[in-house]
């Protein structure tokens, strides 16, 4: 009975916020009727599905490879500006792609932008460079839980041998990062659209808006079925470490000149993008006061949105860790599946089925928006929870089994999982702060959403004001990253 409760309780929000509304609306639209089943997605949708999986798969592999290299060099060497490198890389992730594209277009011209990012190769490169810092953050978090004896032995090896050994030790976690990024990149539509690549998410929304909802829902279900095997890559068993790590920092790490040069080259795109934003956002002399007011209002809006984003990310990550800690692979599968579909699908289902049943006072609160965004963080939460559970040393898990289950879970295993869960929460905050699809449909009037305001500014071609807002998001991302980087460099 306790195991059943442990399986169902973390899935309550996902069930009532995604599965029940989605199935209800799909039935109403005829997706599960006999006529709808006969009209399953045909050969015309196959190229779009294959292109989506191909772009997402290649981008996930490339982003993981780049993040893997970043994590190996950052964790295995010491040198100047390591913390600043991590902060800049993570801060660039929080800049919305639309703002970056608008600023780059203003600086180098639209024709040059189309030449450099056209076709699937451009989509793969843009997605990989955007998501590589997230893979590095997850791998660095997992590396902090390595056995102390293993870390000490690595620091006694020659520098190159130590880096190669560290890379091999990070490989299982890198494979899980690739699976996680695949799930997160399959519904991506914004960056591929800049490269002229049509994705399944775009095709689904087109079907829903042109009056063919049954075909749109069937295409969404087919995408879920095809991408579900990647979830089992996330939940395959890892080797058990022998002892927990109780130290860290940079003592004993080698100082490698070529590693400094690689990291310098790696951070140059992030610096260039932030500089382009700053140049675009720089006001004329007559607009300094107006620009100052805009920056202040943007900072206040981010501050108002931060508690809700933190709550959504915390709830999602805790649910994922609870399912992983209990060994519920089916629960992890159910938690991951909402990530595969566009956020607007879940929002449409919530508006159609759940909103009419809610009391009127909730119409002025972002309740449904928070539920929808928690569901979209399922894959991130499941991957973080599973990695945090599996890298816990076997001896600690065996010792924790001798005390009451609740005490063992929240007083022993949960604190040991924090090095992985905290970066996942920060990534979740960044995803919630930049989410637009659900916000467009579910945000109450007057809701201070920076992503929605940025979307509206770019729609009306207010590039300078949009660049100022995006720059504030980058500064917010840098401050959030600093909360993680400093304790990590000290080994805490």
N, C-alpha and C positions, 0 to 999 in steps of 0.2 A: 504493500500500500504506500509506504514512504517513497519507494522508487517511482511509482506512478505519479505521486504528487510532485516529485522532483522533476519529472518529465513535463507535466502539464503546466505547472505554475509559471515557468519562464516563457511559455508559448501562448499565454492568455492574450497578450496584446497583439501578437502576430495573427492569432486565429480571428479575433474580433476586428482587427484593423486591416487585415489583408485577405485571408482565405475565404471567410464567410461572405464579405462584400463582393469579392471578385467572382466567386462561384455564382452568387445570386444574380449579379448583373450579366454574367455570361449566359446564364439560363434565360434571363429575360430577353437578351438580344438574339437568342436562337442558336448560340454556338454549340450547344449540346443536343440540339434537336436532330431528328433523323435527316432532315434536309441539310442541316448544317454540317453533319458528319460526312454526308456525300460530297459536300463542297470543300473538302480539306485543301490546304494550300498546295497548289500545283507546281508545275515546273517553272512557272514565271517567278515564283518566290525563291526558288532554289539558289540562283546566283547571288541574291541579296543575303540569304542566310550564310552561304559559304564565304562571301566577302566579309561579313560581320565577324564570323568565327576566325577567319584567317587574319584579319587586322587585329582583333582583340588578342588572339594567341601570340602572334609575332610581337605585338607591343608589350604583352605581359612578359614574354621571355626576354626581350631586350631591356625592359625596365628592371627586371629582376637581376639580369647580368650586371647592369650599371650599378644598381643598389648594392649588389653583392660585392663588387669591387670597392665601392665607397665604404661599406661596412668593414671589410677586411683592412683597408688602409687606415681608417679612423680608429678601429679598435686595436690594431697591431703596431702602430707607430706613434711616435710623439713628435711634436713640433709646434711652431707658432700658428696661431689663428685657427686651430682645429675647431674650437667652439664656434667661431664666427662662420666657418665653412658650413657647419651643420645648420646653424641658424639661417643663413642665407638660402640654403637648399630647401629647408622646410618652409621658409617664408614665401618662396616663389610658388609653392603649391597652392597657397590660399588666394593667389591672384586669379580672378575669374578669367577663363580663356577668351571670352568676348572682349574684355577690357584690354587684354594683351594684344589681340588681333587688331583692335581698333587703333591702339597706340603705335604698333609696328607699321600698320598701313599708313598712318599719318606721317611716319618718319621716312619709310623707304618706298612708299607708293604701293598702290594695290596691284599693279602689274608685276612688280618684283615679288610681292608676297605670293601671288598665285603661282609663279614659276617655281618658287622654292618649296612649296608645300602641296603641290598638286598630286593627285592619284593616291593609291594605297600606301606608297612609300612615305609620302609626306604625313599621312595620318598616323602611320606606325611611329615615325620619329617624334611627332608632337606628343602623342600619348605616352611614349616611353620616357621622354625627357620630363614630362609633367609628373609621372607616377614613380620614377626611380627613387626620389627621396623617401617615399613611403616605404618602399622595400628596405632601404637602408635603415630607417628608424625601427622597423620590426626586427630586423636581424641584429641590430645593436642591442635592443632590449632583450632578445633571447640570449645573446652572448654574455650579458651580465649575470646570467644564472648558471654559467658553466662551473664545473667543479674547480675548487681552488687549486688542487694539485695539478690539474690539467693546465690551468692558466699559468702557474708558476713554471711548469716544465716548458711551456711555449716560450717564456721569456728567457730561458737559458739557451735556446737554439740560435744558430746564425740567423740574421734578419730575413734572408730570402726563404730559408727552410721554414722559419716560424710563420711567415705569411702564407706559404703554400699549405702548411698543416692547418692553419687557422681557416683558410678557405675551404679545405676539405671538411672540417668540422662544421662549417656553416652551411654546407650543401643541403642537408635534409630540410633545414629551415628555409633555404632559398627555394626549394621545390614547392613548399607550401605557400610561400609568397607569390610564386608564379600562378598557382591555382587560385589564390585569393584575388590577384590582379585580373586574372581572366574573368572571374565572376563580376568584378567591378567595372571592367571595360566593355563587356558585351552590351550593356544598355547605353553606353556612351554614344551620343549623337552630335554634340556640338563641335568638337574638334574634327571628327571625320567630315562634317559638312563643309568646313573651311577648305578641305582638300578635295571636295567634289565627290566624296564617297557616300553612297546611300547605305544606311544601316537598317537592321530589322526594326529598331525603335522608331525610325522615321517612317518606315513602311506601315507599321502597326498604327501609328497616329494618323497617317493618311487614310487608312481603311476606316478608322473610326469616324473621321470627319467627313468623308464623302458619302456616308450612308451605307456602308457595308460593315457593320460592327461584328457580325458573326465571323467573317474572315479575319478581322483583326484579332479577335480573341483566340481563334484557332491558331493563328500564326504565333501568338504569344505563348500558348501552351506547347506548341511544337518546339519553340526555342528553349523552354524550360526543360523539356525531355532531352533535347540534344546536349544541353550544357550541364545537366545534373551529374554526369560522371566526374566532372572536375571536383565536385564536393568531396568525393571519396578520396581524392588525392590529399585533401586537407586533413582528413581524419585517419589516415593510415598511421600505424604505430611508429613511434620513434624509439631509438635506443635509450635505455635508462642511464643517466649519469650516475656516478658512484657517490660523490660527495658534493655538498652545496658549497657555493663560493661565498666567502665572507670577507672579501677584500677587493681591491681593484686599484683604480687610479692609473697614473702613467708611470709609476716607478718601475724601472726595469725594461720598459719598452724601448726598442731601438729608434734612433733618429735616422731616417732614410731620405736622402735628398731627392731621389727620383719620385718618391711617394708625395713629397711636397709639391713637385711640379705637376704630377697627375691631378692632385686635388685642386691646384690652382686652375688648370685647364677645365676641370669639371665644374668649378663654380663660376667661370666666366659667363656662360649663358644666363645664369640667374642674375648676376650683377648687371649684365647688359639689359635684360628685360626691366629690372627695377630702375635703371637709369633712363630708359626710354619712357617709362611711366612718369618719372620725375620731370623729364623735359616736357612731356605733353601736359603735365599738371601745372607747370610753372606759370603763374598768372602774369598778366601785364601790370605795369606800375599802377594803373588806374583801378585794377581789380584786386589789389592786395587785401583790402578789408573784406571784400566779398569772399575771396578764397579762404581767408582765415575763418570766417563764419561757416563756410561749407565743411572745412576740415573739422571744426568743433562739433558741428551737428552730426557728421559721420562718426566721430569718436563716441558721441553720446548714443547714437543708434546701435553701434557695435556693443557698447556696454549694456544697453537694454536687452539686446538679443543674446548676449553671452550666457546668462543663467539658463535660458531655455535650451540653448544648444548643448550646454554642459549636462543638463538633466537628461536630454534625449540620448546623448552619447553614453552617459553613465548607465542608464537603464539598459541600453542595448548591449554594452560590453559585459555588464553583470549577468544578464540573461545568457549570453554566449558562454561565459566562464562557468556558470552554474550547470549548464547542460554538458559541457565538456568535463567538468569535475565529476559529474555523475555517470559519465560514460554513455550518454544517450546519443548514439550516432543518428538515429532517425530524427530526434529532436534537432540536431545540428543541421540535418538536411532540410527540415521544414523551416528553420530559421534563415537558411541561406537563400532559398528559392525566391523570395520577394526582391532580392537584389538584381535578379536577372531581367526583370521587366522595367519598362520606363516608369518613372515616378508618377507621371500623369495618369497611368492606368489605375493605380491604387487610389489616387485622389478622386478620379471620376467615380469609382465604386463607392468610396466613402460618402461623397456628395449625394449619390443616388439612394443609398440604402441606410446609412447611419445618421446622417445629419437630420433627416425629418423626425427621428426618434429622440433626439437630444433636447433637453430643456432649453428655453430661449436664452438664458443668461450665458450659455456656453458659446453662443454665436459671436460674442464679443471677445472670446478668448481663443488663443491658438491651440486648442485641445486636439482637434483632428489633424492639424498640421504636424504637431509633435508626434502623434501616433503614427502617421504616415512616414515621417522621417526616421523614427525608431525602426520601423519595418525595413526601410531601405538600408540600414546599417547592419543587417543580419549577417552577411558574409564576413564583414570585418570583425564583428563580435565573435562569430563562431571560430574564425581562424585564430584570433588573438587568444580566446579561451582555450582552444586545444593546444596551441603551442605553449602557453603558460602552464598548462597541466602536465604536458608530456616532458618538459625540460626539468620538472621538479625531480630531484634525486629519488631513486627508489627507496633508499634507506629512510628518508624523511616521510615518504608516503606510508611505508610499513609501520614506522613509529606512530604516525598520526592515527593509524587504524586501531591503536590500543586505547584510545580515549573516545568519549562520546562523539558520534558523527557530526553533530552541529558544531561542537567546539573545535573538532579537528578541521572542519571546512573553513570556518571564519576566523579562527585564532592561529591556525598553523598554515594551511595551504593558501589561503587568500593573501596574507601578507607576502608570502614568497612569490606569488604570481604578479605582484605589482610592477616589477620591472618591465613586464610585457604589456600589462593591462593599461598602464599610464600612457605610454605612447599611442596605444590604440584609442584611448579616450581623446587624446589631442587630435589624432587624425579624424575621429568622428566629429569633433567640434568643427574642424575645417570643412568637412563634407556638408554638415548641416548649415553652416554659415554661407556656403556657396550654392546651395540647392535652390533651383528656380522652378522646376516643373510643378512640384506639389504646392509651392508657395503661391504660384499664380492662381491656383484653384481654391486653396483652403485658407489662405491668410485672411484674418478678419480685417475690416476697414481700419486704417490707421496703424496697422502692425508695422513696427520699425525693422523691416527686412532690408539689409544692405544689398543682398543679391537681387531682390526685386527692384529696388531703386536703381541699381546699376543697370539692370535690364531695360528699364524704362528710359534711362538717360541715353543709352546706346541706341535705342529704337528711335529717339528723336535727334540723334547725332550730336549730343552734347558731350563731345569727346573730352574736353578739358575737365569738366566737372566729373565725368565718369573716371578719368584717370586719377583725380584726387581721391575719390572714394576707393578705387582699387589700391592706391598707395597706402591709405589708412588700413585696408585689409592686410596688406603686406606687413606693415608695422605691427599690427595685431598678431599676425602669424609669427613674426620674429620674437615678440615678447612671450608668446606661448611656448615657442621652441626653447627659449632661454631657461624656462622653468625646468625643462628636462635635461638640457645639455650640461649645465653646471654640476648637478649632482652626479650625472653619469661620468663626467671627467674626473670627479673626486672619488668615484667608486662607491657611492652611496646607494 
